[in-house]
Amino acid sequence: MFRSLHMKLTLILLLLITSLMAVVGAFLTTSVTSFFIDSFYQQMNGVFGAEKREFVASLRSEAAQEDGAARILDMLEVTVGGSLGIDYNTRNCFILDGSTGAYITGTASEAVLPREQSANLLTARNAVVQGDETTVGDQSNITADYMDVAIPIMGGGNAFIIYILDNKDTVSGLNSQLVLIIMQALVIGLLISVLLSFLLSKTMVGPIEKLTAGAERVAAGDFESALPVESTDEIGILTGTFNEMAGVLQSTLAAVENERNKLDTLFLHMTDGVAAFDHEGCLIHCNPAAKEMLRRDIPDTCSYDELFGELDVSFQEVLALQRPNHTESEMRVEDRTLELYLAPFSDQTQGGVLILLHDVTEHHRNEERRKEFVANVSHELRTPLTNVRSYAETLRDANGDIPRETSNSFLDIIITETDRMTHIVQDLLTLSRLDAGNAELVLSRFPFGDAIESVTRANALAARQRGHELVYAPEESLPLIVGDRSRLEQVMMNILGNAIKYTPDGGHIRVTAGTAGDSVWMEVCDDGIGIPEKDRERIFDRFYRVDKARSRESGGTGLGLSIAKEIVQRHQGSLAIMPHEGPGTTIRLTLPISQERGGAAHA
């Protein structure tokens, strides 16, 4: 209840009024008491002081009489009764025995006297014993419930003490009235403080409550409702500053949200995997690419050790790195090779570890293929070069002793090997242009069937020389297609030429064609040596041969099918080995009827 500012203001005002009235009351009661005490002793001094020596001497003369006590009392009542303030109710005068302090006579009975003799009375008795008439017992005591003064009077061998006693009833009554007045004022003050607290709360707490409500709306994400500035004081300045802060906060949160969306989109769609862990090694983020690379279901409760415990780098080692340092590692997941980059983010107590996963499987395969390709090129060029060098050195060293027929045979071999190297270089240049995208297609519309017939006629002679039966039997009328005719006829020549070369003499080669939806196809089927199942996946690799010795004998470079596949892929087509019953091979060429013309030359 006392947490609200309104209640605090009310309580503070109540405490302030109460404390103020308590201080005023204590001050007034003390002052009144002090005033009456001072007035009492001033009256006593005015009657028995040094200026009243004659009156004191008269009292001593009366004390010398036989009935001195009664005479002194009568003289006091008649002569200075008014000056002493004796009213027989609150203030009385007593005549006491000078040596014992016993009651002799007075304006009131002995019962009015205090039970124990006061310090002033004892002082006066000591003065009588010592014969000192000048020492008066007139010391004030604000804590006592009475006021008194004791004056020793000696004469004619008699010793008396004039004892004036005031019971402070007047002071107490006045103080009671003061306390009553103060209590009434306190009640009125408390009522006023409650009213003032409500006014203060309306003036001060009202704008603060509006600020609180505005802060709650801002915390809930509502930045549109600006608070009205109703004054030019500190509260108004605070309200204006709050509105500016809300605007800046909205802009900042929008920028942060935009950046977060960018990062979420980046992490979601990037091809590299990303995994983040907090400073305790618990997973806080993992994008789909990382899950796909790790080939496992990754729950949100997964830890670093569960995912990457097999690495040679521990989590604490990575966390201890100083930014922007990082460490690298590698791991195998089934048939994949993953390269990992591990780095800490933020500080060691609030940050964690970020891991970037990069699939280098294809890179390693390409590297192996590159090495194999370089080795194949070196081998393919070394063999004809060795033959050319050997036969040339033989012709040079013979000095004309070799018969002309033999020398011509050697020269024919040199020319053949030179042509073979030329074919290899030309095929490599073709592949290089295709890889670099520099070999543009010259697209035109031409009859697909005419191109097949042209290639079939061009290979008819070679087929007859090998005793093959070459048949072209299209299943239907073939449409016009869009493509680079010369490149596609090069592909058809390669497929049909391989069928003729790798089919034993007297074989059968059948060429068929047809349409399938928005595509056309051509198949070359032979009953030759065929392609083993284990070699079918690599038959289109560069320099790959099923039978290397026989390929070289037939003049093959091992690049024909690679070039053919690159050309077909540039036409958005496919080249594949089809299922084949019995010995032989069936290769199918599929092409779209129309081509996208962007990036190619047009006839």
C-alpha positions in Angstrom: 0.0 0.0 0.0 2.8 2.4 0.9 4.5 1.7 -2.5 2.3 4.3 -4.3 3.6 7.8 -4.5 0.3 9.2 -3.3 0.4 7.3 -0.1 4.0 8.3 0.4 3.1 12.0 0.0 0.2 11.6 2.4 2.4 9.8 5.0 5.1 12.4 4.7 2.7 15.3 5.2 1.1 13.5 8.2 4.5 12.9 9.7 5.5 16.5 9.0 2.4 18.0 10.7 2.6 15.5 13.6 6.3 16.2 14.2 5.8 20.0 13.8 2.9 20.0 16.3 4.8 17.8 18.7 7.8 20.1 18.6 5.6 23.2 19.0 3.7 21.6 21.9 6.9 20.5 23.7 8.4 24.0 23.2 5.2 25.8 24.4 4.8 23.6 27.5 8.4 24.0 28.4 8.3 27.7 27.8 5.2 28.1 29.9 6.7 26.1 32.8 9.9 28.1 32.5 8.0 31.3 32.5 6.0 30.6 35.6 9.2 29.4 37.4 11.1 32.5 36.4 8.1 34.7 37.5 7.9 32.9 40.8 11.5 33.5 41.7 11.4 37.0 40.4 8.5 37.7 42.8 10.4 36.1 45.7 13.4 38.2 44.9 11.3 41.3 44.7 10.1 40.6 48.3 13.2 39.2 50.0 15.9 40.5 47.7 18.8 42.8 48.5 16.6 45.9 47.7 14.2 44.8 50.5 16.7 44.9 53.4 14.5 47.0 55.6 11.6 44.6 55.2 13.9 41.6 56.0 15.1 43.5 59.0 11.5 44.1 60.2 11.0 40.3 59.9 14.0 39.6 62.0 12.7 42.1 64.7 9.4 40.3 64.7 11.2 36.9 65.0 12.8 38.1 68.2 9.4 38.4 69.8 8.0 35.5 71.9 5.4 34.7 69.3 7.7 35.5 66.4 6.3 32.9 64.0 2.8 34.2 64.2 4.0 37.8 63.9 6.1 37.0 60.8 3.1 35.3 59.1 0.8 38.2 59.9 3.3 40.7 58.6 3.8 38.7 55.4 0.0 38.5 54.8 -0.7 42.1 55.6 2.4 43.8 54.1 3.4 41.7 51.0 0.7 39.1 50.6 -0.2 40.4 47.2 3.5 40.6 46.1 4.0 37.0 47.1 1.0 35.8 45.1 -0.4 33.8 47.9 -3.9 32.7 46.9 -4.4 29.8 49.5 -5.1 27.4 46.6 -2.0 26.9 44.6 0.5 29.1 46.6 0.9 29.3 50.4 3.3 30.6 52.9 4.6 28.6 55.9 6.7 29.4 58.9 9.0 26.5 59.8 11.4 25.8 62.6 14.8 27.0 61.5 16.8 24.0 62.7 14.5 21.1 62.0 12.2 22.5 59.3 9.2 21.4 61.3 5.8 23.1 60.6 4.9 25.9 63.0 2.2 27.9 61.2 1.1 28.9 57.7 -1.6 29.8 55.4 -2.4 26.1 54.9 -2.1 23.0 56.9 1.0 20.9 57.3 -0.5 18.3 54.9 0.2 20.6 52.0 3.9 20.4 52.5 5.9 17.9 50.5 6.6 14.6 52.2 10.3 15.0 51.9 12.1 18.3 52.5 13.2 20.0 49.3 16.7 21.0 48.4 15.9 24.7 49.0 14.5 23.9 52.5 17.7 22.0 53.3 19.8 24.8 52.1 18.0 27.3 54.4 18.3 24.9 57.4 22.1 24.6 56.8 22.3 28.4 56.7 20.5 28.6 60.1 22.9 26.1 61.6 25.8 28.1 60.3 24.2 31.4 61.4 24.2 32.7 57.8 21.2 34.9 57.2 22.1 35.8 53.6 21.9 32.3 52.1 18.4 31.7 50.6 17.2 28.4 49.2 15.9 29.6 45.8 17.1 27.0 43.2 14.5 26.2 40.5 13.8 22.6 39.4 11.7 22.3 36.2 11.1 18.6 36.8 9.6 19.0 40.2 5.8 19.2 40.6 6.1 22.3 42.8 8.1 25.6 43.1 9.5 26.7 46.5 11.8 29.2 48.2 13.2 29.0 51.8 14.4 32.2 53.5 16.2 31.9 56.9 15.1 34.6 59.5 17.0 34.8 62.8 16.4 37.3 65.6 16.6 37.3 69.4 17.8 33.8 69.6 14.9 32.5 67.5 15.4 31.0 64.1 12.6 30.5 61.6 12.4 29.6 57.9 9.9 31.4 55.7 8.9 28.8 53.2 6.8 29.8 50.1 5.3 26.8 48.2 3.5 26.7 44.8 2.1 23.4 43.6 2.2 24.3 39.9 -1.6 23.6 39.4 -1.8 26.8 37.4 1.1 25.8 35.2 -0.4 22.3 34.8 -3.8 23.7 33.9 -2.3 26.1 31.3 -0.3 23.3 29.8 -3.3 21.1 29.6 -5.1 23.8 27.7 -2.1 24.2 25.5 -2.0 20.5 24.8 -5.7 20.5 24.0 -5.3 23.4 21.6 -2.3 21.7 20.0 -4.3 18.5 19.5 -7.1 20.4 17.9 -4.6 22.1 15.6 -3.0 18.7 14.9 -6.4 17.2 13.8 -7.0 20.2 11.6 -3.5 20.0 10.2 -3.9 16.4 9.5 -7.1 17.0 7.6 -5.4 19.8 5.7 -2.4 17.5 4.9 -4.7 14.8 3.5 -6.4 17.4 1.3 -3.0 18.8 0.2 -1.8 15.3 -0.5 -4.7 14.7 -2.9 -4.0 18.0 -4.6 -0.3 17.2 -4.8 -1.0 13.8 -6.2 -3.3 15.3 -8.8 -0.6 17.8 -9.7 2.5 15.6 -9.5 1.4 12.0 -9.4 -1.1 12.4 -12.3 1.5 13.2 -14.9 3.8 10.5 -13.5 1.0 7.9 -13.8 0.5 9.0 -17.4 4.2 8.5 -17.9 4.0 5.1 -16.3 1.1 4.1 -18.6 3.0 5.4 -21.6 6.1 3.5 -20.6 3.9 0.3 -20.3 2.5 0.9 -23.8 6.1 1.4 -25.1 7.2 -1.8 -23.4 4.3 -3.6 -25.1 5.4 -2.3 -28.5 3.0 0.6 -28.9 5.1 3.6 -30.1 2.4 5.6 -31.8 0.6 7.1 -28.8 2.6 10.2 -27.8 2.0 11.7 -24.4 0.5 15.2 -24.3 2.9 17.9 -22.8 0.6 19.8 -20.4 3.1 22.0 -18.6 6.5 23.6 -19.0 7.9 22.5 -15.7 10.2 19.6 -15.0 7.3 17.1 -15.5 6.5 18.7 -18.9 10.2 18.5 -19.9 10.3 14.9 -18.7 7.2 14.1 -20.8 8.7 15.6 -23.9 11.9 13.8 -23.4 10.0 10.5 -22.9 8.2 11.1 -26.3 11.6 11.7 -28.0 13.0 8.6 -26.3 10.0 6.5 -27.5 10.6 7.8 -31.1 14.3 6.9 -31.0 13.5 3.6 -29.4 11.0 2.8 -32.2 13.6 3.7 -34.8 16.2 1.6 -33.1 14.0 -1.4 -32.7 12.9 -1.1 -36.3 16.5 -1.1 -37.4 17.3 -4.0 -35.1 14.3 -5.9 -36.4 15.4 -5.2 -39.9 18.9 -6.5 -39.3 17.5 -9.5 -37.4 15.3 -10.3 -40.4 18.2 -10.0 -42.7 20.3 -12.3 -40.6 17.4 -14.8 -40.2 16.9 -14.8 -44.0 20.6 -15.1 -44.5 21.0 -18.0 -42.1 17.8 -19.7 -43.5 18.8 -19.6 -47.1 22.6 -19.7 -47.1 24.2 -22.8 -48.4 26.8 -23.0 -45.6 25.7 -24.3 -42.3 25.7 -22.1 -39.2 25.5 -23.4 -35.5 25.7 -21.1 -32.5 26.2 -22.1 -28.8 26.0 -20.1 -25.6 28.8 -19.8 -23.1 27.7 -23.1 -21.5 27.8 -25.0 -24.8 24.0 -25.2 -25.3 22.7 -24.8 -28.8 20.9 -21.5 -29.5 20.7 -21.5 -33.3 21.1 -24.0 -36.1 20.1 -23.2 -39.7 18.6 -25.9 -42.2 21.9 -26.1 -44.1 23.7 -27.3 -41.0 21.1 -29.9 -40.2 21.3 -31.1 -43.8 25.1 -31.3 -43.7 25.2 -33.1 -40.4 22.4 -35.5 -41.7 20.7 -35.8 -38.3 17.8 -34.3 -36.4 19.1 -31.6 -34.1 16.9 -30.8 -31.1 16.9 -27.5 -29.3 18.5 -29.1 -26.2 21.5 -30.3 -28.2 25.0 -29.4 -26.9 28.4 -28.8 -28.5 29.8 -32.1 -27.3 26.9 -34.0 -28.8 27.4 -32.5 -32.3 31.1 -31.8 -32.4 32.6 -33.8 -29.6 34.7 -35.8 -32.1 36.6 -32.7 -33.1 40.2 -32.1 -31.9 39.1 -28.7 -30.6 37.2 -28.5 -27.3 34.5 -25.9 -26.6 36.5 -24.2 -23.9 39.5 -23.8 -26.2 37.4 -22.0 -28.8 35.7 -19.9 -26.1 39.1 -18.8 -24.8 40.2 -17.5 -28.2 40.6 -13.7 -28.4 38.4 -12.1 -31.1 38.8 -11.9 -34.1 40.9 -15.1 -33.9 39.3 -18.4 -35.0 40.3 -22.0 -35.4 39.6 -24.6 -38.2 38.8 -28.2 -38.1 37.4 -31.0 -40.4 35.0 -33.8 -39.9 33.4 -36.6 -41.9 29.7 -37.2 -42.0 29.0 -40.4 -44.0 30.3 -39.7 -47.5 30.7 -36.0 -46.9 33.7 -33.9 -45.8 32.9 -30.8 -43.8 35.3 -28.0 -43.1 34.5 -26.1 -39.9 35.4 -22.6 -38.8 35.0 -22.0 -35.1 35.2 -18.6 -33.5 33.9 -17.0 -30.2 31.5 -14.1 -30.2 31.0 -11.4 -27.6 32.9 -11.9 -24.2 33.4 -15.1 -22.3 30.6 -14.6 -19.8 27.9 -13.4 -22.1 29.0 -14.7 -25.5 29.5 -18.2 -27.0 30.8 -20.0 -30.0 29.8 -19.7 -33.6 30.6 -22.5 -36.0 30.5 -22.2 -39.8 30.2 -25.5 -41.7 31.3 -25.7 -45.3 30.8 -28.8 -47.5 34.1 -29.4 -49.3 33.2 -32.8 -50.6 32.7 -31.6 -54.2 35.8 -29.4 -53.9 37.8 -32.5 -52.9 36.3 -34.5 -55.7 37.0 -31.7 -58.2 40.5 -31.6 -56.9 40.9 -35.3 -57.5 39.4 -35.0 -60.9 41.7 -32.1 -61.7 44.7 -34.2 -60.7 43.4 -37.1 -62.7 42.7 -34.9 -65.6 46.2 -33.5 -65.6 47.6 -37.0 -65.3 45.4 -38.2 -68.2 46.3 -35.2 -70.4 50.0 -35.8 -69.6 49.6 -39.5 -70.4 47.6 -39.0 -73.6 50.1 -36.5 -74.9 53.2 -38.4 -73.8 52.3 -41.5 -75.7 52.0 -40.0 -79.2 55.0 -37.7 -78.5 57.0 -40.7 -77.5 56.0 -42.5 -80.7 56.8 -39.4 -82.9 60.2 -38.9 -81.2 61.1 -42.6 -81.5 60.3 -42.9 -85.3 61.8 -39.5 -86.0 65.1 -40.5 -84.2 65.0 -43.8 -86.2 64.7 -41.9 -89.5 67.5 -39.5 -88.5 69.9 -42.2 -87.3 69.3 -44.4 -90.4 71.2 -42.0 -92.7 69.2 -43.2 -95.7 69.7 -47.0 -95.0 66.1 -47.6 -94.4 64.1 -48.7 -97.5 61.7 -46.1 -98.8 58.6 -48.2 -98.1 59.7 -48.5 -94.4 60.5 -44.8 -94.1 57.1 -43.9 -95.6 55.5 -46.2 -93.0 57.3 -44.4 -90.2 56.2 -41.1 -91.6 52.6 -42.3 -91.7 52.9 -43.2 -88.1 54.3 -39.8 -87.2 51.5 -38.1 -89.1 48.9 -40.3 -87.4 50.3 -39.5 -83.9 50.4 -35.8 -84.8 46.8 -35.9 -85.9 45.9 -37.7 -82.7 47.6 -34.9 -80.6 45.9 -32.3 -82.7 42.5 -33.9 -81.9 43.3 -34.0 -78.2 44.3 -30.4 -78.2 41.2 -29.4 -80.2 38.9 -31.4 -77.9 40.6 -29.8 -74.8 40.1 -26.3 -76.3 36.5 -27.1 -77.0 35.9 -28.3 -73.4 37.8 -25.2 -72.1 35.5 -22.9 -74.1 32.4 -24.7 -72.9 33.6 -24.6 -69.3 34.3 -20.8 -69.6 31.0 -20.2 -71.3 32.8 -18.7 -74.4 31.4 -21.2 -76.8 28.1 -19.5 -77.8 25.4 -21.5 -79.4 24.2 -20.4 -82.9 20.6 -21.1 -82.5 18.3 -21.7 -85.5 15.2 -23.6 -86.3 15.9 -26.8 -88.3 14.3 -30.2 -88.9 15.4 -32.7 -86.2 14.9 -35.7 -88.6 17.0 -34.1 -91.3 19.9 -33.7 -88.9 19.7 -37.4 -87.9 19.5 -38.6 -91.6 22.5 -36.4 -92.4 24.6 -37.9 -89.6 23.4 -41.5 -90.5 24.5 -41.0 -94.2 27.9 -39.6 -93.1 28.5 -42.8 -91.1 27.1 -45.3 -93.6 30.4 -45.8 -95.3 32.3 -46.5 -92.1 29.5 -49.0 -91.1 29.7 -50.8 -94.4 33.5 -51.1 -94.1 33.0 -52.9 -90.8 30.2 -55.0 -92.2 27.6 -53.4 -89.9 23.9 -53.1 -90.6 23.0 -49.5 -90.0 19.3 -48.7 -89.9 17.5 -45.4 -89.3 13.8 -45.9 -88.4 12.0 -43.0 -86.8 8.8 -43.8 -85.0 7.0 -40.7 -86.3 7.3 -37.5 -88.2 9.8 -35.3 -86.3 9.2 -31.6 -85.8 11.4 -28.6 -86.2 13.5 -27.7 -83.2 15.6 -24.8 -82.1 19.3 -25.4 -81.5 22.8 -25.2 -82.8 22.6 -27.7 -85.6 26.3 -28.1 -86.1 26.9 -28.7 -82.4 24.1 -31.2 -82.1 25.2 -33.1 -85.3 28.7 -33.2 -83.6 27.0 -34.9 -80.6 25.1 -37.4 -82.9 28.3 -38.1 -84.8 30.1 -39.0 -81.6 27.3 -41.3 -80.4 26.9 -43.1 -83.7 30.7 -43.2 -84.3 31.2 -44.9 -80.9 28.6 -47.4 -81.8 30.3 -48.3 -85.1 33.8 -48.3 -83.5 33.0 -50.4 -80.4 30.7 -53.0 -82.2 32.5 -56.0 -83.6 32.4 -56.5 -87.4 29.1 -57.6 -88.7 27.1 -56.0 -86.0 23.7 -54.3 -86.0 23.2 -50.6 -85.2 19.7 -49.1 -85.1 18.9 -45.4 -84.9 15.4 -44.4 -83.8 13.8 -41.1 -82.9 10.5 -39.6 -81.8 8.8 -37.0 -79.6 7.7 -36.9 -76.0 5.6 -33.9 -75.0 7.6 -30.8 -75.7 10.8 -32.8 -76.3 12.4 -34.9 -79.1 14.7 -37.8 -78.6 17.1 -40.0 -80.6 18.4 -43.4 -79.5 21.4 -45.3 -80.9 21.2 -49.1 -80.1 24.0 -51.5 -80.9 25.0 -55.1 -80.1 28.6 -54.3 -79.5 30.9 -54.9 -76.5 28.6 -52.8 -74.2 29.5 -50.9 -71.1 29.9 -52.7 -67.7 27.6 -51.5 -64.9 30.5 -50.3 -62.8 31.7 -48.0 -65.6 28.3 -46.4 -66.5 28.5 -43.6 -63.9 31.9 -42.4 -65.2 31.4 -42.9 -69.0 31.0 -39.2 -69.5 34.1 -38.2 -67.4 36.9 -36.7 -69.3 39.6 -39.2 -70.6 37.6 -42.1 -69.1 37.7 -45.2 -71.2 36.2 -48.7 -70.6 38.8 -50.4 -72.7 41.8 -48.0 -72.9 43.9 -50.1 -75.2 41.1 -50.6 -77.8 40.2 -46.9 -77.5 43.7 -45.8 -78.4 43.8 -48.3 -81.3 40.6 -46.8 -82.7 42.0 -43.2 -82.4 39.7 -42.2 -79.5 40.8 -39.4 -77.1 38.3 -40.2 -74.2 36.9 -36.6 -74.5 34.1 -37.2 -77.1 31.3 -38.1 -74.7 32.4 -35.3 -72.3 32.1 -32.8 -75.0 28.8 -34.2 -76.2 27.3 -34.0 -72.7 28.5 -30.4 -72.3 26.8 -29.4 -75.6 23.6 -31.2 -74.7 23.4 -29.6 -71.3 23.9 -26.2 -72.9 20.7 -27.0 -74.9 18.8 -27.9 -71.7 18.8 -31.5 -72.8 20.1 -34.8 -71.5 22.4 -37.6 -72.7 22.0 -40.9 -70.9 22.7 -44.7 -71.1 19.4 -46.5 -71.3 18.6 -50.1 -70.1 19.6 -52.6 -72.8 18.7 -56.3 -73.1 21.5 -58.5 -74.3 25.0 -57.4 -75.4 25.5 -53.8 -76.6 24.5 -50.4 -75.5 21.7 -47.9 -76.0 22.3 -44.2 -75.6 19.4 -41.7 -75.6 19.7 -38.0 -76.6 16.8 -35.9 -75.4 16.3 -32.2 -76.5 13.6 -29.6 -75.9 11.8 -28.5 -79.0 12.3 -24.8 -78.2 15.2 -23.1 -76.6 15.7 -20.0 -74.4 17.5 -17.6 -76.6 19.1 -15.4 -74.0 22.9 -15.4 -74.2 23.2 -17.2 -77.5 23.7 -16.0 -81.1 20.8 -16.5 -83.5 20.9 -17.4 -87.1 
